[in-house]
Amino acid sequence: MPLPAKITSEKAQAESALQIEAARPDDLEGLLEIESRCFRTDRLSRRSFKRWLRRTDCVFLVARDSDGLAGYCLVILRQGTRLARLYSLAVAPDRQGRGVARQLLQQAEIDARATGALYLRLEVAASNTAAIALYEHMGYAQFGRYDDYYEDHSDALRMEKCVRAYQPESGPRTLPWLAQTTPFTCGPAALMMAMAGLDETYLPSPLEEIEIWREATTIFMTSGHGGCHPLGLALAADARGFHAEVWVNAPGPLFVEGVRDENKKRVIGLVHDGFVSQCAARGITVHYQDLDQERLLAMFNAGANILILISTYRLDSKKAPHWVALSGYDEACFYVHDPELDDLGTPAGSRDDNKAPLDCQYLPIAREEFAAMSRFGGNRLRAVVAIRPRGTT
């Protein structure tokens, strides 16, 4: 039933009187008031608001009317990727029903798209039917669910909208996502994803993660524990019944750049030589050359699950080698499963944390950015490990 003309007119006037603009530091108290009125749990803290008001890797908007702040919208931009996440959206209770949330989200989509974002993702309480209806009306589709997600133990729906006209050509690969449980086991976590995606009877576990690391580690790196060698990961996959093939553009010991201790270099070299000998003995093919994107995608389309070594510099401004698993592609982007979650001193998944598992799955990375990202160090190291079921080619 259409709204009476008077009510429709009042709603239109309220919407037209609304101003959507970037949040300012002097909005802090108003933001805290809206937060306290809208949420009983999972509230953003004063510290979080102050942090986001200073940062540039986000879209932080407020809605103003004649009485002050009517609502806010905070979208996080994932550095080095084409993914944005709706972190929080709130409208003052006495301004709800006037289209404030819709206008905030519409502008947030425009601003996120202007930064190059392809997808905007969000979590919403499964019981929040009004918000779910709004998101569905605006083109968001559910693609997952988190059980026991919020502080009050309620569930969350995971929703996504393509804010640019790209769709994965390959379709999303059925690939489970796993978080690494230590700072140095990205390789084992990525390998477990790849193996579980090929064999549903394979059961990853934290113990398996450490066992793979013990089998594949370089022992040392610049500081702390060593990460995993591509040949070591291939050997670990082979030992678990999978066919593995490696592409690496450097024939000598890897990850020695920046290692000053000569004994550490000696140990890394010994481990490297051992991996080379073991691969030769087991018949694991190692190509000492670059793998171009066309060949990589051909293997992916043929059913291989692929681990790629990247530099995290474009993700977090840290120059560290990091393993990810390819999970899809389209004409503009590669999509990866990233096993790493940020630790900002708050529980993973809480609204005071800036990175959740949702941000790590089918992570879109522009092809031109991926080409630069998949090189590590001054010697521009590239490494790829392709995993297939035994007996396939």
Secondary structure, DSSP 8 states (H G I E B T S, - for coil): ----HHHHHHHHHHHHT-EEEE--GGGHHHHHHHHHHH-SSS---HHHHHHHHH-SSEEEEEEEETTEEEEEEEEEE-TTSSEEEEEEEEE-GGGTTSSHHHHHHHHHHHHHHHTT--EEEEEEETT-HHHHHHHHHTT-EEEEEETT-STT---EEEEEEESSS---SS----------SSTT-HHHHHHHHHHHHH-TT----HHHHHHHHHHHB-SB-SSSB--B-HHHHHHHHHHTTEEEEEEES--S-SS-TT---HHHHHHHHHHHHHHHHHHHHHT-EEE-S---HHHHHHHHHTT-EEEEEEETHHHHS---EEEEEEEEE-SSEEEEE------SSS-TTSTT-S--GGGGSSEEEEHHHHHHHT-BTTTTB-EEEEEEETT--
